[in-house]
Amino acid sequence: MKRKSFREAECPVARTLDAIGDWWSLLIVRDAFDGIRRFSAFQQNLGIARGMLSTRLRDLVEAEVLALAPASDGSAYQEYVLTKKGRDLFLVIVAMRQWGEDHLYRADERHSVLVETATGAPVGRLRLQAEDGRRLGWAETCVSGAKCDTSAADKPKGRRASPAGSNPPRQL
Amino acid sequence: MKRKSFREAECPVARTLDAIGDWWSLLIVRDAFDGIRRFSAFQQNLGIARGMLSTRLRDLVEAEVLALAPASDGSAYQEYVLTKKGRDLFLVIVAMRQWGEDHLYRADERHSVLVETATGAPVGRLRLQAEDGRRLGWAETCVSGAKCDTSAADKPKGRRASPAGSNPPRQL
């Protein structure tokens, strides 16, 4: 089924979902971040049909998220490696990981953990902040343009700004 | 088509995609963050077929991302509002937005901007960091467990495994 395209959308979220929103595609990208590079390895790890995997890999290469490269061991295999554009998807993957950790596991369930390689410590939480480092909550933000002005009144929980300077400065 | 389920996956990214990975579902969540609450408003904004929207809304309520609420104006309409679990998806949406802004627009193209309501200034970039606030790049991280050890050798940019047993227990 050809879905509606948001390729020309003014909303970057819609364009991103148009480019990499496919459920399988983000799992392929996740596997690429974990070092998987070959068709057979993606297929084995994801349990995806060959045809579906071929299509997704082709689309990710077309979107310049993955690039084809000669096999790292000098064999005749082709490998798929993340481009800079693809590597920049890491925070999307991390945001999904942290939400899943927070909401989709029972206390007694194990899950994989993203750690800093050098220390083995879990990475820190992603946080929304102002450009000057103040912490921000979603209710303190607004999408520029019409939505900011016209939907403010009926926003759930009254998306209002917090008192100036009420958020502690954040260090990065 | 019933897709493969990752509902029981050990990887939080896979579970998250299983729960909210549908392309339409994240656009519905995005619209909910922008204050859209009614079926007709979601349909109008997304241009999605009624049946598809009904299914997605039902699934998002079942996943406890959205909850049904009486109409805010006292009318007979039902409204869909984000739960705490749903609001916690904000960083996933922001991460997608920032990637899209970086990679999917020509220099002369307009796009919407997420701003701090109080100041009108664009929100800051999401950044990966250690728990102590040091900046981290994806190549400095590793997914705990087998992936850390077995795929380290062929990881681009030398993603090395953390020392065995160096991962602190994770609290959920």
Interface residues (C-beta under 8 A of the other chain):
Chain A: R3 K4 F6 E10 C11 P12 V13 A14 R15 T16 L17 A19 G21 D22 W23 L26 L27 R30 F33 D34 G35 I36 R37 G47 I48 S72 V81 L82 K85 R87 D88 L89 F90 L91 V92 I93 V94 A95 M96 R97 Q98 W99 G100 E101 D102 H103 L104 Y105 A107 E109 R110 H111 S112 V113 L114 V115 E116 T117 A118 T119 G120 A121 P122 V123 G124 L126 R127 L128 Q129 A130 E131 D132 G133 L136 W138 E140 T141 C142 V143 S144 G145 K147 C148 S151 A152 D154 K155 P156 R159 R160 A161 S162 A164 Q171 L172
Chain B: R3 K4 F6 E10 C11 P12 V13 A14 R15 T16 L17 A19 G21 D22 W23 L26 L27 R30 F33 D34 G35 I36 R37 G47 I48 S72 V81 L82 K85 R87 D88 L89 F90 L91 V92 I93 V94 A95 M96 R97 Q98 W99 G100 E101 D102 H103 L104 Y105 R110 H111 S112 V113 L114 V115 E116 T117 A118 T119 G120 A121 P122 V123 G124 L126 R127 L128 Q129 A130 E131 D132 G133 R135 L136 W138 E140 T141 C142 V143 S144 G145 K147 C148 S151 A152 D154 K155 P156 R159 R160 A161 S162 P163 S166 N167 P168 R170 L172
